[in-house]
Amino acid sequence: MRPSPRLQFLRPYTWKPACPPNPAYLRFFHLARQQELEQANALKYPRLRHHGPSMRIPDFRGKYAAIEQGAVADEEVTLHGRVESVRRAGSKLIFLDLRGEFEHVQGVCNFGKLVDGTTIGGLKELARLLNRGDIISVKGRATRTPTGELTIQATHLPELLTPSLVPLPTKLIDESRTQHRHLDMLVNRRTTDIMRLRSYLVKYLRDFLHARDFLEFQTPILAGDAGGASARPFTVSAKTVSRDVSLRIAPELWLKRLVVGGVDRVFELGPAFRNEGIDQTHNPEFTICEFYHAYANLADLISLTEDLIRGAAAHCQSLIVTKLTSLPPIDLPAFERPFQQAEFIPTLQQSLGFTLPDLTSPAALETLLSLLKEHNIPLDLDPTAPPTLPHLLDHLAAAYIEPLSARAPLFITHHPVCMSPLAKSFTCPRTGQAVSARTELFMAGRELANMYEEENDPAAQRRKFVEQVAAKTAATTEQELEGPAVIDESYVHALASGLPPTGGWGCGVERLVMLFAGTRRIGDCLSFGNLRNVVGLSAAGPGSAATSGAGAAASVGKGGQGLELEQEHGNEKEKGSGSSSSSAGVQ
């Protein structure tokens, strides 16, 4: 079967949201390409056989980086990779661009250099069948062309390992990127570089903490109650314990139990789940890094954080210069130590132009709202959901303090006690307010890390739990009922065994990736986008283009009947696609 002129014309293209790939067209291409390969006896999906030493493309480039023009290496090696382009120069010469492990190399298949007995007809057949996106194996020797391009000169006819049955686009944009993330990673270098930066950054965090004698532990993800932060949890049914359990919103209380148990320096890097909204900086499932350092105070935590963030910035910049070249450079001077600091209450009072009331008073919320109204300070709050005092203070900080981090990292220190129920507290000598030994690190208006001296007095901790539960129980709106209204008596009992003075630290990994990758969307830092994207993919089910195409392909007959049958499946799929794409609700 000769390749269809239509297929040859339409193979390279861009998927645009205004004109997404037609599922019927993709399945037509799939079937036509499959039939083409079958008739040529090339649709085999062979087991991998190493004909001589197998080498990674990055290793190949490193080993033969110094090879001179015109020189040919003595050693025969085998490279595997995906074809990015095929260029035919007459009937006896083929040029290939081969990509593997994020690097590429040129391949040359010259009939006069083949030593495996390949005929001219065999070379022409390969040139006719190879497509952009195919995965092949090339055995040959390293050389450098007269134009200076490092090349593998084939000594054996390249072997087709896995054909690409659907056309590989040249570019994906907007919603097509998250709907087809695997293709997005193949054709958009920046997408892959962000994911690679995330991987390197996770390794850096682990190495940084291991180098300072922290031990990594894994704590439960499922528990009777989610604790350690103020957020609405996910609940699931567990048959073995005959009750509903919660996915953790943070590993904090578990890790502090380990400190009580004698692990003075402990950390965990893993998933956390919060049953809340989705926006550019929040996703219900995310990765958190928390560490707990016995005998460390707030000054120690700030110093350690400056070391970590400054080092991470330098590390990521070196990667961007050498490997992740599609990402924008990092402004390293902005991360010079020491980072700026701003005390919560004094800074807020200076911005608002009045003194805050006693924030521990039962009438603090009402008094503060009256003062804001008296000074004509607008509040963009939801009128259907009256704010709690912590929410109001957090809103004011976002408006008047966090913007100070626009150009350089900023520590916001000593939050009011009502905002930090798990932190140690003291009376601020400047304001006379009860504040917590806590600081948050912000950069470009986004929170990067949260840290504080842990409350280790069991009686004080229980009292704070009681106050937290009372505030949640008094709430009347869904927005206010964010977390579990329970007292974790087990944790209070653990504190009774003695928690040493301890500094705790937490950071959302995606926030760090966003900062150093120069992206404003958390979905760009997640392998398959945010929860809406993931639910949309998993909800596609048997009506999706890939499944329908594969199912119809298995029943393709001869004489055009298969294509006609495929069109019927295509109509069904388009109806199914419309319903699945609307499933965007996650709450």
C-alpha positions in Angstrom: 0.0 0.0 0.0 1.5 3.3 -1.1 1.3 6.1 1.5 -1.7 8.3 0.9 -0.9 11.7 -0.6 -3.3 13.1 2.0 -1.4 11.5 4.8 2.0 12.8 3.5 0.6 16.3 3.3 -1.0 16.4 6.7 1.6 14.7 8.9 3.2 17.8 10.3 0.7 20.2 11.9 -0.2 22.3 15.0 -3.1 21.4 17.3 -4.9 24.7 18.1 -7.8 25.2 20.5 -9.8 26.9 17.8 -9.3 23.9 15.5 -8.6 20.8 17.7 -7.5 17.6 16.0 -10.5 15.9 14.5 -10.9 12.5 16.2 -12.2 10.9 13.0 -9.2 12.2 11.1 -6.8 10.8 13.8 -8.4 7.4 13.6 -8.3 7.5 9.8 -4.6 8.2 10.0 -4.2 5.5 12.6 -5.8 2.9 10.5 -4.2 3.9 7.2 -0.7 3.9 8.8 -1.4 0.6 10.5 -2.5 -1.0 7.2 0.5 0.5 5.4 2.9 -1.1 7.9 1.1 -4.4 7.9 1.3 -4.7 4.2 5.0 -3.9 4.3 5.4 -6.5 7.1 6.8 -3.8 9.4 4.2 -3.7 12.1 6.0 -6.1 14.4 6.7 -4.4 17.8 9.8 -6.6 18.2 11.5 -7.5 21.5 14.5 -5.4 22.1 17.8 -7.0 20.9 21.1 -5.4 21.5 23.3 -5.6 18.4 26.5 -4.6 20.1 27.0 -2.2 23.0 23.9 -0.1 23.7 24.5 3.5 24.6 22.3 6.4 25.8 22.2 9.4 23.5 23.5 11.7 26.2 26.4 9.3 26.8 27.1 9.1 23.1 27.2 12.9 22.9 29.5 13.1 25.9 31.9 10.3 24.8 32.3 11.6 21.2 32.1 15.3 21.8 35.8 15.8 20.8 35.7 13.7 17.6 37.1 15.6 14.7 35.4 16.3 11.4 35.7 13.4 8.9 36.9 11.0 11.6 35.0 7.8 12.2 35.1 6.0 15.5 36.3 2.3 15.6 33.6 1.2 18.1 30.1 0.2 16.9 27.4 1.2 19.2 23.6 1.0 19.2 21.4 4.0 19.9 17.6 4.0 20.6 15.4 7.0 20.2 12.4 8.7 18.7 12.6 10.1 15.1 12.0 13.8 15.0 12.5 14.2 11.3 13.4 12.2 8.2 15.3 13.8 5.3 15.8 11.9 2.1 18.7 12.9 -0.1 18.3 10.7 -3.2 17.7 7.0 -3.2 20.9 6.0 -1.2 21.1 8.5 1.6 18.8 9.3 4.6 19.3 11.8 7.4 17.5 11.3 10.7 17.1 13.4 13.8 17.0 11.1 16.7 15.9 12.2 20.3 16.3 10.3 23.5 16.5 11.3 27.2 16.0 15.0 26.2 18.9 15.2 23.8 19.2 14.6 20.1 21.8 13.3 17.7 21.9 13.1 13.9 21.8 9.8 12.2 23.0 9.1 8.6 22.0 6.0 6.7 24.3 5.8 3.6 23.8 2.8 1.4 27.6 2.7 0.7 28.4 2.4 4.4 25.9 -0.4 5.3 27.6 -3.8 5.9 24.6 -6.0 6.7 23.7 -6.8 3.1 20.8 -4.4 2.8 19.6 -3.8 -0.8 18.7 -0.5 -2.4 15.1 -1.7 -2.2 15.3 -2.3 1.5 16.7 1.2 2.1 14.0 2.8 -0.1 11.3 0.9 1.8 12.7 2.1 5.2 12.7 5.7 3.9 9.1 5.3 2.7 7.9 3.8 6.0 9.7 5.9 8.6 7.6 8.7 10.1 8.1 11.5 12.6 7.5 10.0 16.0 8.6 6.4 15.2 11.0 4.8 17.7 13.9 3.1 16.1 17.3 1.4 16.9 20.4 2.5 15.0 23.7 0.6 15.0 26.7 2.4 13.7 29.8 4.5 14.4 30.3 8.0 15.6 31.5 10.6 13.2 31.4 14.4 12.6 30.1 15.7 9.3 31.7 18.5 7.3 29.2 20.9 8.8 30.4 20.0 12.3 27.3 17.9 13.4 28.0 14.9 15.7 26.4 11.9 13.9 26.0 8.2 14.1 26.8 6.7 10.8 24.7 3.6 10.4 26.4 0.3 9.5 23.2 -1.7 9.7 19.8 -0.8 8.4 17.9 0.9 11.3 15.2 -1.2 13.0 11.7 0.1 13.6 10.9 -0.8 17.2 7.6 1.1 17.8 5.7 2.9 15.1 3.8 6.1 15.7 0.3 5.3 14.4 -1.0 8.8 14.8 0.6 12.0 13.5 3.0 13.7 16.0 2.1 17.4 16.0 4.7 20.1 15.7 3.3 22.0 18.5 0.4 22.0 21.1 -1.1 25.1 22.7 -3.6 26.0 25.4 -6.0 23.2 26.4 -4.6 20.7 24.0 -1.5 20.6 26.1 -3.1 19.2 29.2 -5.5 16.9 27.2 -2.5 15.3 25.5 0.3 15.8 28.0 2.4 13.0 26.6 2.5 14.8 23.2 3.0 18.1 24.9 6.2 16.8 26.4 7.4 15.5 23.1 6.9 18.7 21.1 7.1 21.6 23.7 10.5 21.7 25.2 9.5 24.1 28.0 6.9 21.6 29.3 9.6 18.9 29.7 12.1 21.3 31.1 9.7 22.4 33.9 9.1 18.7 34.8 12.8 18.0 34.8 13.5 21.1 37.0 10.9 19.7 39.4 12.8 16.4 39.6 16.2 18.1 40.1 14.7 20.4 42.7 13.2 17.5 44.7 16.6 15.8 44.7 18.2 19.0 45.8 15.8 19.3 48.8 16.6 15.7 49.9 20.3 16.2 49.4 20.3 19.5 51.4 18.5 17.9 54.3 20.5 14.6 54.3 23.7 16.7 54.3 22.5 18.2 57.6 21.8 14.9 59.2 18.0 14.9 58.7 16.4 11.4 58.3 13.5 10.9 55.9 10.5 9.1 57.3 7.1 8.1 55.7 4.1 8.9 57.7 0.4 7.8 57.2 -1.6 9.3 54.4 -4.9 7.8 55.7 -5.9 8.4 59.3 -9.0 8.8 61.4 -8.8 12.6 61.3 -6.7 14.9 59.2 -4.7 17.2 61.4 -1.7 19.5 61.2 -3.3 22.4 59.2 -6.5 24.3 58.8 -8.0 22.9 55.7 -11.0 20.8 54.5 -9.9 17.2 54.2 -11.0 14.5 51.7 -12.8 11.5 53.3 -12.9 8.0 52.0 -14.5 4.8 53.2 -12.2 2.1 54.6 -13.8 -1.4 54.8 -11.1 -2.8 57.1 -11.7 -0.3 59.9 -15.5 0.1 59.3 -15.4 3.8 59.2 -14.6 6.8 57.1 -11.0 8.0 57.1 -9.3 11.2 55.9 -6.5 11.8 53.6 -3.8 13.9 55.3 -3.7 17.6 54.8 -0.2 17.7 56.3 2.3 15.3 57.9 3.0 17.7 60.8 1.5 15.9 63.8 3.0 12.6 62.8 6.5 14.0 62.3 6.4 15.7 65.7 5.5 12.4 67.3 8.7 11.1 65.7 10.7 13.9 67.3 9.2 12.9 70.7 10.3 9.4 69.9 14.0 10.6 69.6 14.4 11.5 65.9 15.8 15.0 66.5 16.0 15.8 62.8 13.3 14.4 60.6 11.7 15.3 57.3 9.1 14.0 54.8 8.7 14.8 51.2 5.4 13.5 49.8 1.8 14.1 48.8 -0.9 16.1 50.7 -4.6 16.6 49.9 -6.9 19.5 50.7 -10.5 19.4 49.6 -10.5 23.0 48.4 -10.5 25.2 45.3 -8.4 25.2 42.2 -6.6 28.3 40.9 -3.3 29.3 39.5 -1.4 28.5 42.7 -3.6 25.9 44.4 -4.5 22.3 43.6 -6.3 19.8 45.9 -3.3 17.3 45.5 0.2 18.7 45.9 3.6 17.8 47.2 4.8 19.0 50.5 8.2 19.0 52.2 8.2 19.3 56.0 11.1 19.0 58.4 11.3 19.2 62.2 14.6 20.2 63.9 14.9 19.7 67.7 16.6 22.5 69.6 16.2 25.0 66.7 14.5 28.4 67.2 13.0 30.8 64.7 16.4 32.5 64.0 17.8 29.0 63.2 14.9 28.3 60.8 15.3 31.6 59.0 19.1 31.0 58.6 18.5 27.5 57.3 15.8 28.7 54.9 18.1 31.4 53.5 20.7 28.8 52.8 18.2 26.4 51.2 16.5 29.0 48.9 19.7 30.7 47.9 21.4 27.3 47.2 18.3 26.1 45.2 18.3 29.3 43.1 22.0 28.9 42.2 21.5 25.2 41.5 18.5 25.8 39.3 20.3 28.6 37.4 23.2 26.3 36.6 20.7 23.7 35.3 18.9 26.3 33.2 22.2 27.4 31.6 23.4 23.9 30.8 20.3 21.6 30.4 17.0 23.4 30.8 17.7 26.1 28.3 14.0 26.8 27.4 13.4 28.3 30.9 14.1 31.9 31.7 17.2 32.8 33.8 16.9 33.3 37.5 17.8 36.7 39.1 20.4 35.5 41.5 21.1 38.9 43.1 17.5 39.0 44.4 18.4 36.0 46.6 21.4 37.6 48.4 21.4 37.1 52.1 20.0 38.3 54.4 16.4 38.3 53.2 14.2 41.2 54.2 11.9 40.9 57.2 8.6 42.5 58.2 6.8 42.0 61.5 3.1 41.3 60.9 1.3 43.7 63.3 3.7 46.7 63.1 3.8 46.6 59.3 0.1 46.2 59.0 -0.6 49.1 61.4 1.8 51.3 59.5 0.0 50.5 56.2 -3.5 50.9 57.7 -2.8 54.0 59.6 -4.3 52.9 62.9 -3.5 50.6 65.9 -5.0 47.2 65.8 -7.3 46.2 68.8 -6.4 43.5 71.2 -6.6 40.5 68.9 -7.2 38.1 71.7 -10.3 39.9 72.8 -13.7 38.2 72.0 -14.8 41.5 70.3 -11.6 41.7 68.2 -13.3 40.9 64.9 -16.1 43.3 65.4 -13.8 46.1 66.5 -11.4 45.6 63.6 -14.2 45.7 61.1 -15.5 48.9 62.6 -12.0 50.5 62.4 -11.6 49.5 58.8 -15.0 51.0 58.0 -14.1 54.2 59.9 -10.9 54.6 58.0 -12.6 53.9 54.6 -10.5 50.9 53.9 -12.3 48.7 51.3 -12.5 44.9 51.8 -13.1 42.6 48.9 -14.8 39.9 51.0 -17.6 37.5 50.2 -20.8 39.1 51.6 -22.5 35.7 52.0 -19.6 34.4 54.1 -18.8 36.6 57.2 -15.1 36.3 57.9 -13.4 34.9 60.9 -10.6 36.9 62.5 -7.8 34.7 61.1 -9.4 35.1 57.6 -9.7 38.8 57.9 -6.1 39.2 59.1 -4.8 36.9 56.3 -6.8 39.0 53.8 -5.2 42.3 55.1 -1.7 40.7 55.0 -2.3 39.7 51.4 -3.2 43.3 50.5 -0.7 45.3 52.5 2.3 43.1 53.5 2.8 40.4 50.9 3.3 42.8 48.0 6.6 43.9 49.7 8.0 40.6 48.3 7.6 41.7 44.7 11.3 41.9 44.0 13.1 39.9 46.7 12.3 37.3 49.3 10.4 38.5 52.4 10.0 36.9 55.8 6.7 38.0 57.5 7.2 37.3 61.1 5.3 37.1 64.4 1.7 36.5 63.3 -1.1 37.0 65.8 -1.7 33.8 67.8 -5.2 33.2 66.4 -3.5 32.5 63.0 -1.1 29.9 64.4 -2.7 27.4 66.8 0.3 25.0 66.7 3.1 27.5 67.3 4.6 28.8 70.5 3.4 32.3 71.5 4.7 35.3 73.4 3.9 38.9 74.0 5.4 41.3 71.4 7.4 44.0 73.3 6.7 46.5 70.5 2.9 46.2 70.3 1.9 44.3 73.5 0.0 41.8 71.3 0.1 38.1 71.8 2.0 36.8 68.8 3.4 33.5 67.6 7.1 32.6 67.0 6.3 32.1 63.4 7.4 33.4 60.0 6.3 32.9 56.4 8.6 33.3 53.4 7.1 35.1 50.4 8.5 35.9 47.0 6.7 37.7 44.2 3.6 37.8 46.4 3.4 34.0 46.8 4.0 32.0 49.9 7.0 29.7 49.6 7.5 28.3 53.1 6.0 28.4 56.6 7.9 27.8 59.8 7.6 28.3 63.5 8.7 27.1 66.9 6.4 24.3 67.8 4.1 24.4 70.9 5.4 21.7 73.2 3.3 22.5 76.3 0.6 19.8 76.3 -1.8 21.9 78.3 -1.3 25.0 76.1 -1.7 22.9 73.0 -4.9 21.3 74.2 -6.3 24.8 75.1 -5.5 26.0 71.5 -7.2 22.9 70.1 -10.3 23.7 72.2 -10.3 27.3 70.9 -9.9 26.1 67.3 -12.7 23.7 67.7 -15.0 26.3 69.3 -14.4 28.7 66.4 -15.2 26.0 63.8 -18.3 24.8 65.7 -19.6 28.4 65.9 -19.1 28.9 62.2 -22.4 28.8 60.2 -21.1 28.8 56.6 -19.5 26.2 54.5 -16.5 28.4 53.9 -15.7 28.6 57.6 -16.1 24.9 58.2 -12.8 24.1 56.5 -11.2 21.5 58.8 -12.0 18.8 61.2 -13.6 20.1 64.4 -11.8 17.6 66.7 -9.2 17.7 69.4 -6.4 15.3 68.7 -6.1 13.8 72.2 -3.5 11.3 71.0 -1.2 14.1 69.9 -1.7 15.9 73.2 -0.9 12.7 75.0 2.3 12.3 72.9 3.4 15.8 73.9 3.1 14.7 77.6 6.0 12.4 77.0 8.2 15.5 76.2 8.7 17.3 72.9 12.0 19.2 73.0 12.0 22.8 71.8 11.6 22.2 68.1 11.5 24.3 64.9 9.1 23.1 62.2 9.2 24.0 58.5 6.9 23.3 55.6 7.0 24.2 51.9 4.9 23.3 48.8 7.3 21.9 46.2 5.2 23.2 43.3 5.6 26.7 44.6 9.3 26.4 44.4 9.1 25.0 40.9 6.9 27.8 39.9 9.3 30.4 41.3 12.5 28.9 39.6 10.8 27.9 36.3 9.2 31.3 35.8 5.7 30.0 35.5 2.5 31.4 37.1 0.4 28.2 36.9 0.7 25.3 39.3 -0.7 23.0 36.6 2.5 23.5 34.6 4.4 21.9 37.5 2.2 18.9 37.7 2.8 15.9 35.5 -0.8 15.8 34.1 -2.1 19.3 35.2 -4.5 20.1 38.0 -7.3 18.0 39.3 -9.8 19.2 36.6 -7.4 18.1 33.9 -6.8 14.7 35.6 -10.5 14.0 36.1 -11.2 15.0 32.5 -8.6 12.5 31.3 -9.8 9.6 33.5 -13.5 10.3 32.7 -12.9 10.0 28.9 -13.3 6.2 29.3 -14.1 3.9 26.4 -15.5 6.8 24.3 -12.1 8.5 24.0 -10.3 8.9 20.6 -7.5 6.6 21.6 -9.7 3.8 22.8 -12.2 4.0 20.1 -9.5 4.1 17.5 -7.7 1.1 18.9 -10.8 -0.9 19.2 -11.9 -0.2 15.7 -8.4 -0.8 14.4 -8.5 -4.3 15.8 -11.6 -5.1 13.7 -10.4 -3.5 10.5 -11.1 -5.5 7.4 -10.1 -5.1 3.8 -11.5 -3.2 1.0 -12.4 0.0 2.9 -14.9 -1.6 5.3 -12.7 -0.9 8.2 -12.7 2.8 7.5 -16.4 2.9 7.2 -16.8 1.1 10.5 -14.3 3.5 12.1 -16.4 6.5 11.0 -19.4 5.1 12.9 -17.2 4.7 16.0 -16.0 8.2 15.5 -19.5 9.7 15.7 -20.1 7.9 19.0 -16.9 9.2 20.4 -17.6 12.8 19.6 -20.8 12.6 21.6 -18.9 10.9 24.5 -16.2 13.5 24.3 -18.7 16.3 24.8 -20.0 14.9 28.0 -16.6 14.0 29.4 -15.1 17.4 28.8 -17.8 19.0 30.9 -16.9 17.1 34.1 -14.8 19.9 35.6 -16.3 19.8 39.1 -13.9 18.7 41.9 -15.5 19.8 45.1 
